[in-house]
Amino acid sequence: MADWRNTTSTGAGVLRPEALAAHATLRRYPCDGPLGHWVENYWSLEWDLADGATFDSATLPHPACHLSVERGPARPGVGPERVVVSGVVTRRFDVSISGRGSVVAAKFRPGGLAAMSGRGVRGIRDTVAPASAFLPPVVVARLDELDDPTPIEDRVAAMEAALLDVDPPTDPRYDQLLAIIADTLADRSVSRVAEMEHRHHLSTRSLERLFDHYVGVSPKWVLARYRLHDAVTDLDAGYDGPLAALAASLGWYDEAHFNRDFAAMVGTTPGQYRARVRPDGVDGG
């Protein structure tokens, strides 16, 4: 079994986190127990906005699926069942929050949901499905009981306790995927799919099949997303050097390609994001 303590995720994701913090409370919780082989971490989001107020949050998602228990106004794609799994989101994830609500969730490692459930996840890419399609009914029923007024930390603990009732199969292919992801994140010089193939002795087709089944997207997409996460993290941390130098350090051939890829996913150019200015010239604060 691969060592799940290796990093299989970056710390990036939320765009303009200071704006989200002014409207909602986001917390992350480690997964240090036996479920850590499949679950990266748990997280929660709570909000209580004034009547008529809304906040539009934006996230650059990871190549990971999520299990969530969602209370309050339903986001698009979530029906009457509020215990859901979300597949990898290939575009910027925008959601508007209003009223009062909360989310308690488990963020799986890349491939973790597929390995735990024994079911491929390509079919839920860019969509939401009832958790009952992937997890035993008794587990989903326990999760559906999680609600106010139970403190959020207790709901996170109850989610972990419920997931411990899942009996994942032994899966060497998942272990192989984790090793590839961990190696890619540990050595950021790996910026091409051909390097992944060479380092892990896999053909192009074998690597693509592995990612397609477990992650739901291609290895090329995963590499590109990690590079964009790194760029956003550096800009959020106050990087004030030349953007061409930042692009080169992250594997882009030139600044023009960097600008194009960044804008296509984030919605602004790197320069505009750094200045916290939207394309219409309004302060994005």
Rosetta blueprint (number, residue, H / E / L):
1 M L
2 A L
3 D L
4 W L
5 R L
6 N L
7 T L
8 T L
9 S L
10 T L
11 G L
12 A L
13 G L
14 V E
15 L L
16 R L
17 P H
18 E H
19 A H
20 L H
21 A H
22 A L
23 H L
24 A E
25 T E
26 L E
27 R E
28 R E
29 Y E
30 P E
31 C L
32 D L
33 G L
34 P H
35 L H
36 G H
37 H H
38 W L
39 V E
40 E E
41 N E
42 Y E
43 W E
44 S E
45 L E
46 E E
47 W E
48 D E
49 L L
50 A L
51 D L
52 G L
53 A L
54 T E
55 F E
56 D E
57 S E
58 A E
59 T E
60 L L
61 P L
62 H L
63 P L
64 A L
65 C L
66 H E
67 L E
68 S E
69 V E
70 E E
71 R E
72 G L
73 P L
74 A L
75 R L
76 P L
77 G L
78 V L
79 G L
80 P L
81 E L
82 R L
83 V E
84 V E
85 V E
86 S E
87 G L
88 V L
89 V L
90 T L
91 R L
92 R L
93 F E
94 D E
95 V E
96 S E
97 I E
98 S E
99 G L
100 R E
101 G E
102 S E
103 V E
104 V E
105 A E
106 A E
107 K E
108 F E
109 R L
110 P L
111 G L
112 G H
113 L H
114 A H
115 A H
116 M H
117 S H
118 G L
119 R L
120 G L
121 V L
122 R H
123 G H
124 I H
125 R L
126 D L
127 T L
128 V E
129 A E
130 P E
131 A H
132 S H
133 A H
134 F L
135 L L
136 P L
137 P H
138 V H
139 V H
140 V H
141 A H
142 R H
143 L H
144 D H
145 E L
146 L L
147 D L
148 D L
149 P L
150 T L
151 P L
152 I H
153 E H
154 D H
155 R H
156 V H
157 A H
158 A H
159 M H
160 E H
161 A H
162 A H
163 L H
164 L L
165 D L
166 V L
167 D L
168 P L
169 P L
170 T L
171 D L
172 P H
173 R H
174 Y H
175 D H
176 Q H
177 L H
178 L H
179 A H
180 I H
181 I H
182 A H
183 D H
184 T H
185 L H
186 A H
187 D L
188 R L
189 S L
190 V L
191 S L
192 R L
193 V H
194 A H
195 E H
196 M H
197 E H
198 H H
199 R H
200 H H
201 H L
202 L L
203 S L
204 T H
205 R H
206 S H
207 L H
208 E H
209 R H
210 L H
211 F H
212 D H
213 H H
214 Y H
215 V L
216 G L
217 V L
218 S L
219 P H
220 K H
221 W H
222 V H
223 L H
224 A H
225 R H
226 Y H
227 R H
228 L H
229 H H
230 D H
231 A H
232 V H
233 T H
234 D H
235 L H
236 D H
237 A L
238 G L
239 Y L
240 D L
241 G L
242 P L
243 L H
244 A H
245 A H
246 L H
247 A H
248 A H
249 S H
250 L L
251 G L
252 W L
253 Y L
254 D L
255 E H
256 A H
257 H H
258 F H
259 N H
260 R H
261 D H
262 F H
263 A H
264 A H
265 M H
266 V H
267 G L
268 T L
269 T L
270 P H
271 G H
272 Q H
273 Y H
274 R H
275 A L
276 R L
277 V E
278 R L
279 P L
280 D L
281 G L
282 V L
283 D E
284 G L
285 G L
